[in-house]
Amino acid sequence: SKVTTEHGTDDAQNKARNVALNYPDLQKGLNRTFIIGIALSLLILLLTYNKLKPWHVLLVLIPLFVYDTWSVDKGYLSEVPPPNKYYAPDQVINYLKQDNTIYRVFNLHYNKNSLCKLNGIQILGGYGPNPLARYQQFIGAGKSVMFNPKDLLSMPYLLNLLNAKYIIGQSLPEDLSRYDERSRAQILGLKNYFRYFQKVYDTGRYTIYKNLFNLERAYVVPDYRVAASPEEALIEVKKPEFNPLSEVILEKDPGVKHSTETAEGAGRAEISVYSANKIVCRVTMNMPGFLVLSENYHPDWKAYVDGKKQEIFAANYAFRAVYLDKGDHEVVIVYESKYWKIGKIISLIGLIIVAAIFVFTFISRKKRT
């Protein structure tokens, strides 16, 4: 048909134009292939008739190989700034670093996790590839190992329990008239989400919001409630009416009396040492209650209150709690894994065996000599 003929003519013209545009590069490739082919044929011929030694051939092949590889790959190698410039703090990091307290950041749109890590900014997504199952359930990620915080988007009040002090999102436009209906709906949805927080800084590309109801990394709670199962604890924690400052939800009966006091003035907690495997808290309890830490619960974490070992409870499904009497206390929480200790002993024994074999082999060879 006429339409088919016209389209066929257009396709042919496009192909001819593309061939013409790429012909110089094609010619260069053919010339390089021809030169390298002649050189290799000559080397093989000289090597066959013993005119060259093998190491002479290597002296020629190595630079030839480097030239051929570099001529092809140089187009794919891009130069980047040195590390001190490439990983230099940007406006977002510089703003966050002004806050010297212990807190976490919810990177909703700011996908610069490496930059956060290098500058000591703790993020909700973490930096490990294998998150704990309880944490994934808490944020709504289910059995996935990816950071998929569905419940943090539908239940923003959960950020309070996670010590998420700042939320970073894209800067949103005020005038939506130039956007299509779908984009307008997405922007309005984000604006509705961010209304729970206070806008504190805008770079033009990213906006930083502050969570005014954020709970500290360590805080004091006067009373408790025991859930029948971990699943029930998770359901109770995610209810909007749950007040984490008045009670902590446990999965095991601590065997202590319930408090009749209000949450106000229960006490205060201050973290004096914070590291990957050790946390030290100075706690003043105005009444008996619980020290709650916004840190992932795991049975290998141990607590020492004023030097005496004390139980750590799974609190609010994913976190930790330690019961404290009225008064001032030093609470030391350390990671003590028996499996890590066993592995360390096995590794040490293995090193000793390897060293003994090495020494024995060396002495035996020396005697034979």
Salt bridges, closest charged atoms under 4 A:
ASP68 OD1 - ARG32 NE 3.55
ASP90 OD2 - LYS112 NZ 3.30
ASP99 OD2 - LYS165 NZ 2.74
ASP151 OD2 - LYS238 NZ 2.35
GLU174 OE1 - LYS191 NZ 3.76
ASP202 OD2 - LYS199 NZ 3.57
ASP223 OD1 - HIS258 ND1 2.96
GLU236 OE1 - ARG225 NH1 2.83
GLU236 OE2 - LYS239 NZ 2.96
GLU247 OE2 - ARG225 NH2 2.55
GLU251 OE2 - ARG134 NH1 2.70
GLU295 OE1 - ARG104 NH2 3.64
GLU295 OE2 - ARG217 NH1 2.95
ASP300 OD2 - HIS298 ND1 3.80
ASP306 OD2 - HIS329 ND1 2.84
GLU311 OE2 - LYS252 NZ 2.78
GLU330 OE2 - ARG282 NH1 2.81
